[in-house]
Amino acid sequence: MNRLAPGDKAPDFTLTGADGSSWSLADHLAEATNGVIVYFYPAAGTPGCTKQACDFRDNLASLTSHGYAVVGVSPDSEEALAGFVEKESLTFPLLSDPEHATLEAYGAWGEKKNYGRTYTGVIRSTVVIAPEGSVALAQYNVKASGHVAKLRRDLGID
């Protein structure tokens, strides 16, 4: 698993959103003056992922006013994402990566250890991509709770 670091070229990707539409990183980089925050999470509707998604939702106005767009990526189906968006009133795109291609390209898919068990899955991660397409910030193995507050501090928003 190759993790990205600041200065690396961010892999471009196009995935399908919860609403069935196509979402491309290249198309959205130009719209965000400070960049795109891509966060990778294991599964829609689980307690930790719900907490993290709701934190992004609750901080979205502040993030966008500072020039950032937010998008979440998981291996969930479009249908599962649509239900998650509706149930939690999420106002930013959630994208489906069932083949793990984007997760792998960003170093967010790999070996994990939980309660003494080793398995392969999503490594909760956040990558901030600058408008020109380079990685501005890459954080791996982030905690679901408190992550958005830390991200805000790291981006100089707080």
N, C-alpha and C positions, 0 to 999 in steps of 0.2 A: 504494500500500500504506500503510495507516494502522497505525502501531505504537501499542500501548497504553503508557500511562505510569501511575505510581502515582497513585491517586485516581480514575482512570477506572472507570466501571461495566464489569465484565467481562461479555462476551456470554455468555448462557446457551447451553448446547448439550446435545443428547442424541445419542449415537453408539452403534454396536454394538461390543461387545467381542470379544476373541479367542474367547470361549466362546459367542458368539452372543447374549448377553444385552444388554439395553439399559442404558446408563449415562448418567445425567443429572447435570450439575454441580449443579443446584439441590438434588437429593436428597442429595448428598454434602457440600455446604458445611456443613449443620447437624451432620454427624457429626465434623467435624474442628475442634477447638477453636481452632487457629491458622490454619487455611485449607487450601486444596488447591493442591498444586504440579502444574501442568500443563506437561509438557515435550513439545515438538514435534521430531520427528526424521525424517530422509529415508526410510530403508528398513530394515526388519527384517533382521537377519542380516548386514549389512555390518559391516566391522571397527569403524568409529567408533561406529555405533549399538549394536553389541554391547557395546563398552567402556562407553558411557554407560548403557545399560540395566543392565548388571551392577554399575556403581557405585551406581545407585539401589537395586538389589536388596540390595547389601551394606550400604547405609546406611539401609535401610527401617526397621529396628527403632528406630534412633535418631531418625529423622525422625518416625515415628508417636508415639514416646514424648514428643516435643516438640509434639505436637498437629497434625501435618501429615499429610495423605493425599497419595499420589502417583499420577498417571495419565499415561500416555504416549499421544500421538496421532501417527499417520502416515497417509499415503494407501494403505498396504498393505491387501490383502484380509483378511478375517477368517481365512481359511485360512492365509495367510502369517504372520499374527500368532500363531495357535494353534501353529504349528510353532516359532516363535521362543520363545514362552513355554515350551513343553515342552523344547526343546533347552537353553535357558539357565536353566531352573528359576526363572523370574520369578514373583514373588509379589505383584505389583500389576497393576491393569488396564492393558491396552493396547487402544486404540480405533482403529477404522477410519474414515477420513474420505476416501473415494475421490473425492468431489465437490469436496473442498478448501474447503467452506463454513466450517468451524470454523477451519481453517488461515488462511484469508483474513481472517476476522473478528478473529483475534488478531494479524494482521500477520506471520504465519509462512509466508506463501506469496508469493513474488515473484521478482524478478530476482536472479540470482546470477552470480558470476564465479568460474571455476575453471580454472586453467592457461590463462588467456587466452581462454577460451570463455565467452560469456554465454548463459544459459538461464534458464528459469523453473522453480522448484522449491521445496522446503521449506527455509526458513531455520531452522537449528537454534536453537531459542529455548526459554526457560522463563519462565512467568508464574506468580506466586504470588498466589492469590486469597484475600482475607480472608473470614472467615465471613459478613460482611454483603454480600458480592458485589462489593467494590471491588478493584481491582488494588493489591496491596501492593508488588510488585516485578515488573519486566519486564526481561528480559535477552535480547538478540538477537545473532545471530552468535556464539553461545557455542562453545567448543571441546568436543569429545567427551571428551577426557582432562582430568581435573582440574576439570571443571565442578561436580560434586557437592560436592567439597571447598570450592570457592569459594562455592557456594550456601550451604553450612552456615555458613561464616564470615559471609556477608551476612545470614543469618537470626539470627545471634547464638548458634548452637548450639555452635560451637567457640570 
